C-alpha cells in the first residue's frame, strides 16, 4: 500500500469516526425501529432482535469494504 493512500484513508476514517461520535444519537435513532425488527415487551420482560437493521448494517459494511478492497488492489 502506498503511504499517501494510507494517510488519506486514515484521515477519512478519523473524520467519519468524529462525525459519528458527535451525531451518533441522530444517526442511530432508526436502529431497532425498522419494519421487520422484532420487539416484544411485556411486564418485566423485553426482547429486541433488530433483524432488518442488522441486514442493513451488513449490506452497507459489505459495500464499503468491497469498494475499499477494489481501491487498494488496483494494479
ABEGO torsion letter per residue (X at the ends): XBAAAAAAAAAAAAAAAAAAAAAAAAAAAABGABBGBBBBBBBGBBBBBBAAAAAAAAAAAAAAAAAAAAAAABX
